[in-house]
């Protein structure tokens, strides 16, 4: 079975956003390096699972990796650059 095409970029947790409602989870705001300036920040639920299955949360300043992957059928090939370019 072939792997899904993917890209991984480094990121930094900028801040933790507390929820105004107890029923809503807090969010981690992450700045993704290599993304366009106006679109570099993403927010995710601040709940991860460690290798032992325990729930943990991110801290401000944490260095993270942001990965995007897709099914091969959801991608197209990029033509090779002409020689000399």
C-alpha positions as CSV (number, residue, x, y, z in Angstrom):
1,X,0.0,0.0,0.0
2,X,1.5,3.4,-1.0
3,X,1.8,6.3,1.4
4,X,-0.4,9.3,1.1
5,X,1.3,12.4,-0.3
6,X,2.1,14.8,2.5
7,X,3.9,17.9,3.6
8,X,5.1,18.8,7.1
9,X,5.9,22.3,8.2
10,X,7.3,23.5,11.5
11,X,5.2,25.7,13.8
12,X,5.1,27.5,17.1
13,X,2.3,27.7,19.6
14,X,1.7,31.4,19.9
15,X,-1.0,31.4,22.6
16,X,-3.7,29.3,24.3
17,X,-7.2,30.7,24.0
18,X,-9.5,29.9,26.9
19,X,-13.1,29.2,26.0
20,X,-15.8,31.5,27.3
21,X,-18.1,28.5,27.7
22,X,-17.3,25.5,29.8
23,X,-18.8,23.2,27.2
24,X,-16.3,24.4,24.6
25,X,-12.6,23.3,24.6
26,X,-9.7,25.7,24.8
27,X,-7.8,26.3,21.5
28,X,-4.1,26.4,20.7
29,X,-3.1,29.1,18.1
30,X,-0.2,27.9,16.0
31,X,1.9,30.0,13.6
32,X,2.9,27.8,10.7
33,X,6.3,28.6,9.2
34,X,6.4,28.7,5.5
35,X,2.7,29.7,5.1
36,X,1.6,33.0,3.5
37,X,1.6,35.8,6.1
38,X,-2.1,36.4,6.2
39,X,-2.8,32.6,6.5
40,X,-0.1,31.4,8.8
41,X,-2.1,31.0,12.0
42,X,-4.4,28.0,12.7
43,X,-6.4,27.2,15.8
44,X,-6.9,23.7,16.9
45,X,-8.5,22.1,20.0
46,X,-5.8,22.0,22.6
47,X,-6.1,18.3,23.3
48,X,-3.5,15.7,22.2
49,X,-2.9,12.1,23.2
50,X,0.6,11.0,24.3
51,X,2.2,7.6,23.6
52,X,0.5,6.1,26.7
53,X,-3.0,7.3,25.7
54,X,-3.0,10.1,28.2
55,X,-4.6,13.4,27.2
56,X,-2.1,16.3,27.2
57,X,-2.2,19.9,26.1
58,X,0.2,22.3,24.4
59,X,2.0,25.1,26.1
60,X,2.7,28.6,24.6
61,X,6.0,28.6,22.8
62,X,5.9,24.8,22.1
63,X,7.6,23.8,18.8
64,X,5.3,21.6,16.8
65,X,5.0,20.0,13.3
66,X,1.9,20.6,11.2
67,X,1.2,17.9,8.6
68,X,-1.1,17.8,5.6
69,X,-1.8,14.6,3.8
70,X,-4.2,13.5,1.1
71,X,-5.3,10.4,-0.7
72,X,-3.3,9.9,-3.9
73,X,-6.6,10.3,-5.9
74,X,-7.0,13.8,-4.5
75,X,-3.7,15.1,-6.0
76,X,-2.3,15.9,-9.4
77,X,1.2,15.7,-10.7
78,X,3.3,18.8,-11.1
79,X,5.0,18.9,-14.5
80,X,8.8,18.9,-14.4
81,X,10.5,22.2,-15.0
82,X,12.1,22.7,-18.4
83,X,15.9,22.2,-18.4
84,X,17.9,25.3,-17.5
85,X,15.2,26.7,-15.2
